[in-house]
Amino acid sequence: MLLDKITWDRSDWPVINDGHPSSDEMDAPVFYTGNKANVTYKVVNPDLMKSGWKGWDVTASEDCDNASGKGTAFMPFGYAKFGGTFDISQTVTTSVQDGLYEMKVNGFDTEHSVEYYVGKVATPVLCPADNNTTAPTSDAVVSNNFLNGKFIQSVYGLVIGGKLTFGMRTKQPLSSTERFCVGNVNIIYRDKLANADSTALASVLNSYYAMADSFANGSEPYYSGFDRTMAFYRETAEGTEDAQTRYQQLLKINRTIDSIQTSIDAYAKLVLEVKTLQDKIAVAEAGGYSTQEAKDALAEGQQVLADRSLKDRDLNALITRLQTAGRNMMYAYQTGDGTKDNPYVILRPEQLDHMHDVLKQDEMVYFVLEADVDMEGYDWKQLNTSENSYRYWINFDGKGHIIRNLTPNGAKYYPSFFGTMCGEIRNTGFVDAKVDAAASGAAIIGGTLGHSTFKDAEGNLLPVIIENCYMTGTITSKGYVGAIGGTLGNSPITIRNCYSAVSITGNGSSANYSGGLVGRVRTDLTIENCYAAASVVSPIAGGIVAGGQNSSTPGCIYNNVIAWNPSVDGTTAAPFGTTTELDVLSHTYTFADMLLNGEPVSDGKSHTELCEIAGKWGAPWYKDPTAGNGYPILQWQFERGDFRELCGFSIDDDPTGIASPKSFSEGKNFNSPLFLEGMGEAFNLSGQRLQKLQKGINIVDGRKIVVK
């Protein structure tokens, strides 16, 4: 004999498993008949016979031991024990009526950490110890207790919107000795219009009252008007015996509970924004740039928190005001109007970012950097892009300050500081910049240098000028890469008194042009008194310039330029780069120890010789061409005092092996014996131990120090 599930089609004809006998285990036929209807047949694995909580949604920590399908065949059960957290639930949405539901279940918890829930309503799991009963330990005894209903319990909840969610979860982590066992889950529909004193309706109302009391007595703020609303609904429900009225009040209370939770979330945001603005104002007051707008917004936010006087829409408007006031205070320029005689003064990372907000089309906007800024955490958006038709003109003077950790957005718009550079930059250091780009035209300063729209009133192309700048970091991009400029076109471009310690990788197709200073060149270019001293890897690679010139590219000028790169690698690779017959090269050099595709170059100058050559460049270079841990640096770098740490070359890898006395002991007289305190032993070249340094070469702690 076969027992199989029977269903009825639309014509009210009985159908047995769609006309086919089953060979698998099937759910027992149960009918949905309204009040007191057992709708457990809608649940998967309600008796927990199937192992591994099959059919249930289980979220559990790794330290929680949980399983189902335990016990005996006549009463299987599931469990969770020995520490951890869990939430085990099901959600039924097929043909679910709104109204009251009962979850009748066998179960116990030994230490009060677990609760059952139906919808919003949660009820603690029975604990045997509360009835002076010892919880069973063996599977057989647990099953027998469940079969006899010893630990049976009912949980009631409200379903709105045809979505029935029920389950069991930890209120706090289980202890290492705690056990929770559950079995024989039954879901029963209770008519929403049952008698006024029905167990289901009364239980759910009381649960919602408890929720409201918990919110009212809790520490989390929300709109105070909801307490008055809740009290009115409760008074109405308790003042009548009419089931319809009580149920309608329950629905209103349910909506109010939802509103309270939403309000709690909104007020939590207000608490955070008030604290954030308070911290910003404290910093701003210390720096002398706090604003009355920010102080007024903070005072209003604090008052609203005290009174809990705003609903969500008005509260969100206040949060926006707090954010705007804080941003205006941090971002706004306290000095300058962007003109040549009164440039915007940048003192903070936020103000550097604020450049995006004050640029004007076809009008030069002037900026000066009066403090170092660290752009860690900023996804830098390029300043001049196609979004403004490449018509933002910028004049930027770093005034001997640095921009740390610049990370341009690499998706598009020529990833770099400027994007498309139309204007000038000088006296600026970019330290530990990182460009990781999917877009072509990548650089630290300008992904492209120059544009056809960068013209004066008579239609003449305006110049792009980069001077007295240096860069350290890395660039990886698929095409047209250079530390200063990725691709150069239209505008005449001058690069002077700059150096790069930026490692460059062009990882695109065979047309990827990457150079130590500039990538592809399609315009009038002058580079003078500059060097690049980091590796370049690309299909087409050059120590200084990649190339890419066409028949209309004018001749370029390279004067006092050094390809100081340790290596240049590519399918087409040149120590200096690809130049044309029109180009004028004077006093250009390559590093004798450079490796070109892994092989030594055929000629070049030694490191010492290159230092001597650069030492003749004069201002604005510092007089000692080895001061930057063996490499030339700019005068403004030296005057900062932190040049050895920020120049881009490692102190430990100084190629000359020669150190300045100043770098060893700032401010001490190296002719005094006190200079050598804590530095180790000092010797002359004859091996004689010294009490103080002498003119010429000294050996201190294994390193050379030259005293002039």
N, C-alpha and C positions, 0 to 999 in steps of 0.2 A: 504494500500500500504506500502511495506517495501522498504527502501533505504539501500543498503548494499555495502560494499567495494568490488570492482572488481579488481582482479589481473590476470596476464597472465602467463600460464605455459610455459615450455620450447618449446612446440610445437606451441606457440602463440595462444593457445585457452584461451578464457576468463573463469575465475573461480570466482564464487561468494562465498566468505567466505569458501573456500574449499568444496563447495557444500551443506553447511548447513546455513539456515537463522539464523541471530543473534537476540537475544532478548536484547542485551546490546547496549549501545551507542558505535558507531564506528567512526573512523576517516574518514573524507571525502576523496574520491578518488582524488589524485593529481598526475600528471605524471611528471617524471624527463625527461626533454627534452633539457638539456644543458643550454646555456646562457639565463639568465632571468628566469630560471626554479625555481619555488617556491618549495623548498624541505622541507617545514615546516612539511609535513606529517611524516618525520623521527623523529620529536620532540614529546615528551610526554607532553600532557597538555600545548600546546603552547598558548592557549587563557586564561590560568589560571582559567578556569572554575572550575576545581576540587580543593577542599579545601586542606589546609595544604601543599601547594606546591608539591602536588603529582606528582611523576615523575622527580622532580628536586633534585639535590644534594644541601642540605642546611647546611651551617656552620654559626652559629650565636651565639653571646654571650647571656648569660642569661638575660641581661638587654635590649635586643633588642626585641621589639614587632613586630612580622612579621606573615603574613598569606596570603593566596590566596583564590580565590573563592568569593571575595567581589564584591560589586557594583550591577549591574542589569543583567538580563539574556541576554540582547542583547549586553552587553559589560562588562564582568567580568574583574576583575583585581586583582593584588597582591600588597602588601605594606610592608614596614618596617618603623618603626617610634619610636620616643621618646627615643633615645639613643641607644648605643651599636654598634656592628659591625656585618657585615654579608657578605657572599659570596654565591650566589645562581647560580648554573650553570647546564648545561647538556653537555655531551660528546657523540657524534655520531660517530661510526666507521663502520657501515654497509654500504657498497657501497658508500663511500664518495670519490668523485673525488678531486684531488689536484687542487688548484687554488684560485681564489678570491671569497669571500662570503660577502653578505650584510645581516646584521641583521636590519630589519625595525621594529620599536617598538614604541608604545605610552608610554610616561612616563614623569615624572618630579620629581625634587628634590628641596626642598625649601631653602637649605642652602649650596649647592655645595659640598657635602661630598661623592657623589656616582658617579660611572662610569660604563658604559657598556664595554664589551670587546668581541672580537672575536679573538681567538688565542692570539698572543702577543699584538695586538693593542687595546688600551683602549681609550675611548672617554668620556668626562664629560657628565653627564645627564643634559638635559635642565633645566634651572631654570627660572620660570615665572617672577621673579623679574627683570631678566636681560632685559626683554622686557616690563617692567613697567606693568606687569600683575600680578594679585593676584591669587595665587594657589587656586583651589576649595577645599572645605573642606568636603562636603557631598558626600556619595557614588554615588548618582544619578547624581550629577553634574560632578563628575570625569568621570563616564561612558559616559555621553553625550559629554564631551570634547574629550574623546578618540574616540568615534564613529565618531565625526566630524573631527578627525585628527588635533586637535588644538595643541597637544603636540607630534606630530609624529617626529621621528628622525631615521637616518640611521647610522650604524656603519659598517665599512668595515675591513676585516681581511684576512690573508693568511693561507691556510691549506696546510700542507706538511705532507706526510706519511699517508694520509687517516684518520686523526683524527681531527674532528671538535669540538672544545670546545668554548662555548659562555656562557655569563651570565652577572651578575651585582654584584657589590661589593662596599664596602665602601673604600674610600681612607684614611679617618680618621674617628673616631667614630662619629656617629650622635649626634647632640646636643639634649638636652632634649625637644626641641620644633620642631625638624626637622621631615619632612615627605617625604617619597619616595613612589611613586605609579607607577605601570607599568602594561601594558596589551597588548594583541594582538601581540605576538611575531611572526615575520615572518623571515624565513631564505631563502635567495635567492642566487642561484649560479650565479656568473658572470664569463663569459668566460675569461680565463687568457690571451687570445690573442685579446682582444677587442681593439678598436681604441686607439692610443697613448695618447689621451687626455681624455680617459674614466674616469668617476668619480671614479670608484672603484680602478683602478690602481693608479691614481694620489693620491687618498686619502691614500692608504696604503703606497705608497712611502713616502709621506709627514710624515706619522706617524712614519715610520722607521727612517727618517732623524731626527725627533724630539727625538726619543730614543737615536740615536747616539750622538746628541748634549747634551742630558741630561747626558749621560755617560761621555762625554768629559769635561763637566763643573762641574761634580760632584766631591765629595771629595774622592771617593773610587778609589784606584789605580788599574791599569791593564796594560797589555803590550802596550807600546806606539805605536808599529807598527800597531796596529789595527786602529788607527786614520788615518794613511796614506792610509791604504787599503780602509777604508770606504770612504774617500774623493775621491779616484780614481773611485770607483763604482758609487758614486753619480754624479760625473762629467760626467761619461759615460752615465748614465741614463738620465741626464738632457740635454745631447748634441745630443739626437736623437729623432725622432718622430716615430721610428719603435717600434711597440708594443712588438715584440718578444725580441728585445734587451733590452728594458726597463724591461720586465718581468724577463729576465735572470739576470739582475743586481739586481732586487729585491730579487731573490733567493740567490744570493751571499751575499747581505746585510743581509738577514735573517740568513745565516750561520755565518756571522761575528758577528751579535748581540749575537748569541749563544756562540761564542768563547769569546766575551767580558765578558759575564756573568760568564763563566767558569773561565776566567782569574781573574775577580774580586774576585771570591771565593778563588782562589789560592793565590792571593796577600793578601787577608784577613788572610789566614793562615800564610803567611810570616810576616805580621804585628804582629800577636800574638806571633810567635816564636821569632822574634827579641826582643819584649818586655820581653818575658819569659827569654831569654838568658841574656838580659841586667840586669834583676833583679838577676839572678843567679850569674852573674859576680860581682855585687855589694856585695852580701852576701859572695862570695868567697874571694873577696879582703879584706873584713873586717876580714875574718878568715884566710887569708894568704895562700889560695890554688888556686887562679885563675890561668888559663893557657893561654899561648899565642895562642894555637889552638882556644880556645873559643873567645878570643879577635879578632883574625883574621876573624873568621866566622861572628862575630857580625858586624865588619866593612864592610865586603862584603855584608851582608844582608841590612845594612843601605844604602849602595851605590846603590844597585839594587832597593830599594824602591824609592830613589831619581831619578834614571834614568828610571825606569820601563823598563828595558832592556832585560828581559828574558821571553821566552814563557813557556808554562806550564811544559813541560818535564824538561827543565833546572831549572825551578823554584822549582819543586818538589825535584830535586836533591839538590838544595841549602837548602831547608827546612830540608831535611834529614841530611845534614851536620851540620846545626845549632843544631838540636836535638842531634846528635851524640857528637858534641863538648861539649854541655851542660851536657850531661850524663857522658861523660868521666871525665869532671871536677868535677862533684858532686860525682860520684861513685868511681873513681880511688883512690887507696891508695897513699897518699903522703909519707908515711913512711912504710918501711918493704918490705920483699920479700917472706914472708910466711914460712921461715925456723925457726928452733927452736931458733937460736940466734938472728934472725931479723924478728920477726913476723909482719904480717900485722896489722897496727894500725887503729882501727875503731873509728871514731869521729862523724859520721852522720848516719841517717837512711839509706841513699842511699848506704853507704859503708857496712852496715850490709847486705843489699840486694845483694851487689856486691860479697859476699861470693860465691854465686852460680856460678860466672863466673871464679873463679880462682882455684877451686878445681881440684885435679889430682887423677886419679885412682891409688890405692895401694901405695899412698905416703901421709904421714902425713903433713897437712898444718896447720900452727900455726897462731892464731889470738889473739889480746888483745883488750879489750874495754877500751878506754881512756876517754869516756864521756857517760853520759846517752843518750839513744836514744828512741824516741817515734815512734812506728810503726803504729800509727793510719793511716788508709787509705791504708795500704799495705796488699794485699791478699797474705799472706806468703806461698811460696812454700817450701816444706820440702827440706832440703839440700842433703840428701842421700837417693836415691830411686831406684826402679827397672830400671829407665831410664839409670842409670850408673852401673847397676848390683850390687848395694849396696856396691860399692868399693871406696867411698870417705871417707877418714880418716881425722878427724878434732880434733885439740886441741884448746880449747877456754878458755881464762882467762878473766873474767869480771873485774878483778882488783877493785872490790868494786863498780861497776856501775850497773845500772838497765836497763832492756829492758821493756818499757811500751807497753801495748795494743797490744801484739802479737796475731794475729788472723790467725792461720794456715788454709790453704785450707782443708776443711773437706771431700772432695770427695774421696780421695784415698791416697796411699803412707804413711800410718801410721801418721795421722795428729799430728804435734808437731813441735818443733823448728828444731830438727835434722832429723825427719823421722825415719830412722834406724840409731841409734847412734853407730858409730865405732870410739872411741877416748876418750877424756877427756873434762870435763868442771868444772870450779871452780870459786868461788868468784863472782857469778852472781846472780842478783835478777830479777825475772820475775814478774812484777806488773800488775795486772788487765788483765791477759791473758784470752783469751776466745777461747775455742775449741768446735766447734759445728760440730760433725762428723757423716757422714753416713758410713764411713769406720771403720773397726775394728782396734784395736791397737792405742789408743789415749792417749796423755799425753801432758804436757807442754814441757818437755825436749826431750824425745824420745819415739815415739809410739812403737818402739821396741828398746831394748837395746841389742847390740851384733849381730854378724852375722857369718855364717860359713866361709865367705871369709876374715874375719879380722884376718890374720895370719902373722907371721914373715917368714923369708926366710926358716926356718927349718920346717915350717908347724905347729908351735905352735899357738894356739889361743891367741890373744892379749887381755889384760884386758880393760874393760870399767870402767871409774872412774868418779863419780860425787861427788864433795865435796864443802863444804862451800857455798851452794846455798839455796835460798828460793824462793817460788812461791806463788802468790795470784791470784784468779780469779775463773773461772768455767770451767768444762769439761762436755759435754754431748756427749755420743757415744754409739753405739750399742754393743760393745764388747771389752774386754781386756783393761781396763782403769786404769790408775794410774797417780798421779800428776807428778811423776818423770819418770816412765816407764809403758807402757801399757802391753806389753808382753816381757818376758826376755828369751833369748835362746842363746845357743852356747857359747859365750864369757863369761869368769868369770867377775862378776860385783861387784864393791864396791861402796856403797853409804854411805858417812859419813858426819857428821856435817851439816845436811840439815833439813829444815822443810817446811811443806806445810800448807797453809791456803786456799786451793783450794776445793771448793764444787764440788763433783763428782756425776754424774748421769749416770748409765748404763741403757739404755732404750731398750736393745736388747732382745734376746731370753733367755731361761733358762740357756744357757751356757755363759752368760755374766759375766766375772770375773772382779770386780772392787775393788781396794783397795786405801786407803788414800795416800800411797806412791807408791806402785807398784801393778799391776794387776796379770796376770798369770805368774807363775815362772816355767821355764824349764831348769835352769842352776845353776851353782855355784854362790850363792849370799851372800854377806856380807853387813849388814846394821848396822851402829853403830853411837851412839850419834845423833839420829834423832827423830823427832816427827811429827805427823799429827794432825791438830786441826780444821778440818772442816767436814761437814757431808758427808756420803757416802750412796748412794741409788742405789741398783743393784740387779738382781736376785741372784747372789752370791757376797756377800759383806764382806769386812774386814776393820777394822780401819786402818791397816797398809798394809797388804798383802791379796789378794783375795785367792790365792791358785792355783789350776789347775795342781799340780805336777803329773807326771806319774811315772812308775816304774824305769825309767832311770834317774830321776831328782836327782842330788846329794844333800847331806845335806847342808842346809844354816845356816848362823850364824846371830843371832840378838842379839846385845849387846848394852845396854843403849838405848832402843827404847821405846817410849811412844805413845800409842794410846790415844790421847787427844781429840778425836772426840766428839762433843756434841751428835751425833746420828749416828747409823749404821742400815740400814734397808735393808732387802732382804728375799727372800724365804729361802736361806741359808745365815745366817749372824753370824759373830763372832766378839766380841769386838776388838781383835787383828788381827784375820784372821785365815786362814787355814794353819796349819803347819804339818810337818810329824815327825815320830819318829827319822829320821836322822838329823833333824834340832837341832841346839844348841841355846837355848834361855837363856840369862843371863841378869839380871837387865832389864827385860821388864815389862811394867806396862800399866794399862788401867785407864781411868778416871772414878772415882766413880759416877759422875753425868751423865755419858753417858746413853742415851736411846737406847736400843737394840730392834728394832721393836716396839718402843713406850713404852717399859717397862724398869725400872731401872736395871742396871747390878747388879749381886749378890755380887761382890766385886770390889775392885779398890782403887785408891788413890784420896784424895781430891785435889783440885786445888793447894792449898798451899803446900801440900806434894809433888806434882809433880814439883812445882817450886823449892823446896828445893833439890829434886833429880837432876834436870837439872842444878842447881847451882853448882854441884860438877863435872860437865863434864870438866870444864876448857877451856883453849884456843882451838879453836878460838872463843868460845862463850864469850859474854860479861859477866862480873862478876855478874851483877844484873839480876837474871833470871826473873824479872818482868818488865824489862825496856820496852819491846814491848807491852805497854798497858796491862800488866799482864802476858805476855808470854816471854820466852827466845828469844833473838836475837843474831846475830853474832857480833863479835867485829867490823868488817868493817861496819856493818849497823850503829852501835852506833857512829862511827867516822864520818859518813856522816852528822849527826845532824838532819836529817829529818825522823828518824826511826819511830817516833810516827805516822806520817801521812802515811808512806809507808810499815809498817810492816805487814799489812793484818788484824790487829785486831783493832776494833774501840776504840777510846779514851774514848767514853762515856760508853763502855761496859766492862771496865777493871774489870775482875773477882775478883781481890784482893781488889778493892776499895782503893788501896794505890798508891799514885803518888810520883814521885821523885821531890824534890825542883827544880832541874835543868829543868824539863819539864815545870814547871810553869813560871819560869822567867830566861831565859838563861843569864848567865853571871853576875847575881847579887849575892851578898853575902847574903845567907839566914839567917845568924846570925845578919844582920842589920835590923832595923825597916823598912828601905826603901824597903826591899824585899816584904813586904806585901802590898805595895801601889797598889791599884786597884784590889786586889785579894779578898777582902771581909774580914770578921772578922775571927780571929784565936783564938782557945781555946785549952787547954789541956784536958786530959781525965776526969779531975775533974770538968770541966765546967768553969774554970777560963779563963778570956779573956787574950790574950797574945799580947805584943807589938812587939815581935820578936819570931821566932821559937826556940823551945827547943829540946834537944836530946830526942829521943824516938818518940812516936806517937803524932802528932798534928792534929787538925781538922781545916781545912781552907775552908771556903765557903762550908761546908758540906762534904768535902773529907778528907781522911786520907793522911797525909804526914809524912814519917818516916825520921828522921834526926839521922844519926849515929855519 
